[in-house]
Each structure stands twice: as structure tokens, then as C-alpha cells.
């Protein structure tokens, strides 16, 4: 099997030919002169011919060297230009950013974040998938995900904790006026609006829950409309609490400890600049605008 030509060896050879000097080529490439000399020797071994005539004071291309230079120099220059123009090599982050986020984060936080981020980074375009399903980032070709969970164990992903949100019991003032305050979660005499993930460990039977939903925004609106009392993360409830549409219901029973919000992206390879830019922007935004 023939040994394939190494791009790095060819690049050094072209530099020597352009500079007509091992020393000048080394300075141009930022490497040692000995590295240049060894690279040329290795390339000559690969092609099976002397490429450069060496003298004490100068170097000159041989016939084979001239032929190789003519056939490769322009192609290497074009390849360098093409690589240099890749979006992720640009000084400013650019390219299409594919991200996925849960529905509540997508509805309550992402619009404000994207509005500011997109104004700052004009060269980035966006492909946003808002879903409560867990997407395989690598298999589906996503750059990043925002995930709300307390269990993040995946060696193929890099995870950065963004925030924690507390879980509390909420009800509309109209509901409390009619039904009073419950003494325990899932107790009789009340209509419950609960998310399956939030009732684990509480010993609440699903048969006791009138509205069981995996959509926290729907749960919030049902609670606002006075149909029941239920558990919500602070992120989801905070705006309605500020507007007086729902209120916190103190209860002696322990409620779920809360949910962590993570910034998640594939671990393999170099992290694209667009991902780093969005990660750093989002971390700064959350510090200025805490998620309640």
C-alpha cells in the first residue's frame, strides 16, 4: 500500500520552496529549523525522489521538486483559504445554532434570551426545537440542549449547571376562597393538578389526581383558572405570582426539593464558538435575571 502524502509535510515543503530557505520557512511557520529539515527528508522518502538540492548557502528545487510544487502549491493555498473561511474559524461566532429546550423554558425564558443574543451575534442563525422529549444531541445533530433534571449522567455530554428552581404548592385565590388550603399533597377534599415527575416519593396515587399532566405550562394555567391546586417550579409560577393570579400555599408536608437547569452539549471534539458564545451569554443573563 502506498504511503499517503501528509498535508503537513506538503505545507512545509511549499514554505521552503516559497522562501528558498529552511530557516526562513521555519520562521514563517513558527517551528524549529530541524523540524523543517526532518519534514523534507520524510517527504522525500514518501515520494521516493530528491525534492530539494541543499548547499551551504541556498536550497533549490530539483526537477521532481518543481513538478511537486507546481501540482500542489495552488491546491494547498485554496485549501488553507477554504478552512480559514469556515464559519467556526471566523473571528465572530457564526453559522446555524441547533438547540433544544423544554416547553416551559422555551416559552418563559428563551424569547428574551434569543432576542438579546441574536442582536449581538448577527452572523448566527437558529434552529430551535422546543420539546419535553429528551433528544439524542449527537445522533440528531444538535449543538446544545437546555435540560431541567436532577439526574444528569452521560459521559458523551458536557453539562454546566445554570440554576436551581424551587418546587412549591400553588393555587388561585378563587380556589382557596372556595375550598380552603390543603393539609397534605394529594389529600381528599381537593382537586389536584400535578406533574408525574413532581409526585415521585410523595406517596400520591395517580387515582387521587384529577389533572395529571406532563406539561407544566398547562398545569400552571389550570391552577390559574381555579380548577385545582398543584406543584410548580418557581420558574413557571413566578410571573403569575407577581400578577396575583396564583399564590403560594404553605404546607407542613415536605415537597420535592427542586429542579436543576443544565446547559448540555456533546463532549467530543472542539466546542464550536457559537456554542461557547451562547453558553457564556446565557450564564451571564441568568445571573442578571435570576430564574425564580
Protein Blocks (a to p, Z undefined) as FASTA:
>chain_A
ZZdddfklmmmmmmmmmnopaklmmmmnopafklmmmmmmmmmmmnopafbdcdfkbccd
dfklmmmmmmmmmmmmmmmmmmmmpmklpmbdgdjddddddfklmmmmmmmmmmmmmmmm
mmbccdddddfbdcdfklnopabdcdddfbdcdfkbccddfbdcdddddddfklmmmnop
afbehiahiacdddfklmgonlpafklpmbdcfbfklmmmmmmnopaccdddfklmmmmm
mnomaccdddfbdcdfbdcddddddfehjddfklmmmmmmmmmmmmmmccZZ
